[in-house]
Amino acid sequence: LISHSATEAVSAFTASACICVPFTGLLGGNVLLRKLSQLGKRCGAMAVGYPAVEKFSNVNAVMLDAQDLFPKGTIVLNGIKTFGAQRIDEAILKATALMCAAGGPLVSVFDQIIKARREILPRTDKPVYENGRGVTGWGGGQKVLIGNRDLLESHGVRTPSEAYEQKFREEGCDLVYLSSAGNLTAVFVITLEPSQDADNAIQMLLENDILMTVHTVDS
């Protein structure tokens, strides 16, 4: 602009661009790395330099625990339906002890019932997860089952009719059955309310064709 010469203008621009490239290249790359670290900071993570970016850019699958998808507060206990003559308070203590030993998202629900006073729980032994059904174990000398109707039926425990269960499902609820000493003791009516952060993270995985494997002991 000063010389009124296109050739000199292009030459001056080229020279200034060459001088600025090392600085703008360093700045531009680190701005992106900073944005990535800000995103990871929300989950307690960060990218430590470009070697980390290069290493994890090839990830094609992630493994999660069910509690990552449904942390405390995302499973709401709507009610408890009791059955039989067994004391429900004793059965709930046994169920809570079993769930605490096995782990999973439902632990927060049972903690809510006993007000997190785990010192009052009886001893539990041999928790076993049956795939797609639920958890079995021994508590207070009795066999305890926590899961869906398939779990109870596979162990010879009578369950309510499917119409009874369908009534709750139409309302958007899920049912978790509790059996103690071979008898149906209670049904927990729950609602799953995934967090927005988890929903956004799953959507991001889908958009990037990344597989997700979920570890769970939930029915």
N, C-alpha and C positions, 0 to 999 in steps of 0.2 A: 504493500500500500504506500509506503514511503517513497520507494524508487519508481513506482508506476511501471514496473517491469514484471511480467508474469513469470519469466524464467528465474529472476532473482527471488521472487516471492516463494516459488516452489522450493528453491534451493535453501532458503532461510527456514522454511517450515520443516524440510527434511532434516536439516542440521539440528534444529531444536527438538524434533521428535526423537532423534537418535540419542541426544543428551538426556532426555526425560524418561526414555524407556526403562532403564534400570530402576528408577525410583517408582514410576507408576506401575511397573510390573510387580515389584515387591509389595506395593501398597494394595493393588487390586487383588492379588492372591490372598493376602492376609485379611482383607475385608471379608472375603468369602469364608475363610477359615474362622473368623470371629463370629460370623452369622451362624455357622454350623455349631460352634461351641455354645452359643447362646441357646440354640435349639436343644442341644444335649444337656445343658445346665438344668433345664426344667425336669429332667429325669435323673439328675445326679451323675451326669457323664460329661466327657469333653473329648475332643479330638486333639491329641498331642502331636501336632506337626503333620507334615505331608506323608511321612511313612505310614501313619495310622490311617489316613484317608485312602492311600493306595491299597493298604491291606484289606480294609473293610468295604471298599467299593466293589469287591467281587462277591460279597455275601449274596447267597441265593435262598437262604432259609434261616429262620430264627426259631428258637425254642423258648416258650413262655410257660410260666406257672399260671394256673387258673386264678390265683389271687392277684396276679398282675392285671387281669382283665376285670375281675370283680373284687376290688379292695373293700375294706371295711366301709359300710354305709351304702353299698350298692345292692345289697340283698336285704329286702325289707320283709320282716315277719308280720304277716297280716293277722294270723290267728292260729290257735292250736285246737284241734278236734280230738277229744279223748275217747277211748274205747276200753271195754272190759272193766274189771274191778280192781286191777292193780293200781297202787299209788302212783300217780303221775309224777310227783316230785322226785321219787326214787328213780323212776325210769329216765327222767330228763337228766338227772345227775350221771347216770350210767352212760347215756347217749353223749353227753357233753365230754365226759372223760374219754370216750372212744374217739370222738371227732378231734379232740385236742391231740390225741396220740397219732391219729392218721393225718391230720392237717387238712387244708383245703378251704375254700371260700365260706363254707357253712360254719366254720369255727366262730366267726364273728356273730353269727345268729345265736348260737348256743351261749356264747359269752354274754350276749345281751340278756338272755333269760336268767342266768345265774348272777348277773351284775359283776362279771369278771372275777368272782371269788373262787379261783381254782383250787384253793387249799381245802375246800370242802368236798372235792371230787373223790370218788372211790378209785381204787387201783383198777387199771384195765390191762388186759394181756392180749397178745396175738392179734392186732388189728390187720385185717386183710381186705384189700380192695378187689372187688369182682367187677371186671371190665363192663362198663355201661350199666351197672346195676346199683352199686353202692358199697358200703363198708360193713364188715362183720367183725366181731370180736367178743371177748369175754369181760364182763364187768360185774363185780359183786357176786361172782360164782354163777352167773347166768349168761346165756348167749344173747348178745344184743345185735340187732340188724338196723341199719340206717340207709335208706335208699328208695328206689322206686318199687312199684308193685311187682315187677319181674323178680327183684331180689327176694321179696317175701314169698312169692309163689314157688320159687326154686328151692326154698327151704321148708315148704309145706305149711306156710302160715296163711290163713284165710285173709282175704283183702276185700274191701268194699267193691261194689260193682263198677264197671267201667263208666256207666252213666253218672255215678257219683263223682268220679274224677273229671269227667268231661264238663260237668257243670262249673267247676272251678277254672278249667282251662279256657272256657269261653269268656271268662272274666279277666283273662290275661295272667292267671296265677299258675304256679307250679306246686306240686305236692311232694313232700318228703315223708316217707313212712318210717315209723319207729316201732320195732318189735322187741319184746323182752321175754325171755323164757318161753319162746314158741308161740306167743300171743301178740296180736296187734294191740299196741298200747296207745299210740297217738299218730295224728297226721299233722304235719306242719305246713301251713299255707303260706307260701312265700312269693315275692315278686322280684324279678331281676331288673335292675335299673343300671345298665352299663354307664360308666362315666364318659363324658364327652371327649376327654383326652385319649381314653382307650379306643373310642370309636374313630377318632381322627388318625391315630397311629395305625389301626388296622386298615383304614382306607388308603393310607400312604403305602403300606406293604402291598396291597392289591394293585395299586397304580404302577408299582415298580416290579411286579411279577415275582415277589418274594414269598416263598412258602412259609406257613406258620404252623408249628407243632405245639400243641398245648398239653402240658402235664397236669393231670387232675386226678383226684380221688372222689370226685363228685359224680352222683348218679346221672 
